[in-house]
């Protein structure tokens, strides 16, 4: 049973993701912030991490960078509900930045259950491939 670490400071988002993933047979550890998530990461092993980009006590992308540095082999899915770059707005594309800091995939909130499950399954599939297969086109 794949183990998923979910780090989100919004209790409703965290609980919703936890219930959805448990119903799909995943073993879920829910952390309500960066510090709690890092403690869980040090105490257990995980197959995938879902980490909110913006949480209190960790400025912006600090959470993505730190989680990736502590566990570079574990696929990290960055989540955010903040504004994103578009032709009409000069705001930065936060999810693209998260990819540059080590995130494997990104999800824009609100996302559908299918989008979440597809993204997790893609990460689990890639993690299972031998290193030389990951780089093949």
VENUR-V807753 format. One record per backbone hydrogen bond with DSSP energy under -1.0 kcal/mol. NH is the residue of the N-H (numbers start at 1). CO is the residue of the C=O. If there is no record, write none. Layout:
BEGIN
nh:NH co:CO
nh:NH co:CO
END
This chain:
BEGIN
nh:4 co:27
nh:5 co:48
nh:6 co:29
nh:7 co:50
nh:8 co:31
nh:14 co:10
nh:15 co:11
nh:16 co:12
nh:17 co:13
nh:18 co:14
nh:19 co:15
nh:20 co:16
nh:21 co:17
nh:22 co:18
nh:23 co:19
nh:25 co:22
nh:26 co:21
nh:27 co:2
nh:29 co:4
nh:31 co:6
nh:37 co:33
nh:38 co:34
nh:39 co:35
nh:40 co:36
nh:41 co:37
nh:42 co:38
nh:43 co:39
nh:44 co:40
nh:47 co:3
nh:48 co:3
nh:49 co:75
nh:50 co:5
nh:51 co:77
nh:52 co:7
nh:53 co:79
nh:58 co:55
nh:62 co:59
nh:65 co:61
nh:66 co:62
nh:67 co:63
nh:68 co:64
nh:69 co:65
nh:70 co:66
nh:71 co:67
nh:74 co:71
nh:77 co:49
nh:78 co:105
nh:79 co:51
nh:80 co:107
nh:86 co:89
nh:89 co:86
nh:94 co:92
nh:97 co:93
nh:98 co:94
nh:99 co:95
nh:100 co:96
nh:101 co:97
nh:102 co:99
nh:103 co:98
nh:104 co:76
nh:105 co:76
nh:107 co:78
nh:109 co:80
nh:116 co:112
nh:117 co:113
nh:118 co:114
nh:119 co:115
nh:120 co:116
nh:121 co:117
nh:122 co:118
nh:123 co:119
nh:124 co:120
nh:125 co:121
nh:126 co:122
nh:127 co:123
nh:128 co:124
nh:133 co:130
nh:134 co:130
END
